[in-house]
Amino acid sequence: MSETTAAFCPPFCPRKRCKQHTSKTGFRWVRYGTYATQGSTTRIQRYRCLHCRRTFSATAFTNTYYAKRPELLIPLGHRMLACSGFRQMAREMRCAASTLMRQAARIGRQGLLWMASMLPQGPIEGPLVVDGFESFSYSQYHPCYVNIAVGGESHHTYAFTFSPLRRKGRMTKHQRRRRARIEAKHGRPDPKAIERGTAALLRITCSSPQAIVIRSDDHQAYPRAFRTLKHLDITHEMTPSVQARTSGNPLFPVNLVDGLIRHNSANHKRETIAFSKHAQGLIERVAWLLVWRNCCKPFSENHGGGTPAMRAGLTEHQMTVEGLLEWRLFPKRTALPEEWQGYYDRREHAPGTHKARPHRLKNAY
Ligand SMILES: [Zn+2]
């Protein structure tokens, strides 16, 4: 937002109940005075919608709307991609970790809306590579899969979904007893979570009927998930998961995304204490990372080649963190898939874990 906000022309009414909120053209408004915030000399322009007669200011269109520390948003957006924990960032930025967590949730929601706005409207070209990134939130008794769909040629990540899993693998007697206690109290996670998560992932990615080649590893949930998708004519190419994870592996595009998530996110480092304390934190951070990877990071660090979103024909230019966070995207103006609406409202959680505070648009229309 520029310091002289009077030059700004509101493109639509920011109030979600107003008919002019979703209109593309013809929004009519008038200027309605200015105000100055405490400690600032710049005056902020107010406007009045000529349809609902309510007033609003230019800041309603920014991601720092109602933020007490708006200057933290952009540095936080960068730091979330640079493997820092919230307390580490808070020490540097001289604020409470909880302030950053709330702004990180905002950034994650903006990331989800960017991903939704870039979902292909028609058939997708080229093969799609599908895999699950394994991590956990809350405790190691609550592992999860982040199911990911990546373009085989473009490396653009079209979508992701979240599947809470049951803890498996080698456990001590004590650990087994503890898992049994947790499951007796909160119930077992859905054994078909990966199947359901993968089916939802592909419904989001390929919403219209088409023939498509999908590459995945030999996880048995994938063929079952594909059979439920009647609108797709799927050719399934399987690669054993034990095959070397080199650039020659057909699953390389998705292995690379897995590597980037682990490399850039403090919450997914092995043996970290910065793990996500609830599923929503994990989801929001993944959404932001994937948008940045799609829109800002070049295909190759050494040779350029455009961003994955440019290669998929979804954007024309390379974007920046500042550009992604400058203007607020509104959920009612961006069609969110059903699963993502739950992520946006902060309703997702694994059984027996902390629930995130739900996102209700209180002061933000
Ligand atoms: Zn209005």
Residues whose N, C-alpha, C, O or C-beta is under 5 A from the ligand:
A	BS01	ZN	C13 C18 Q20 C49 H51 C52
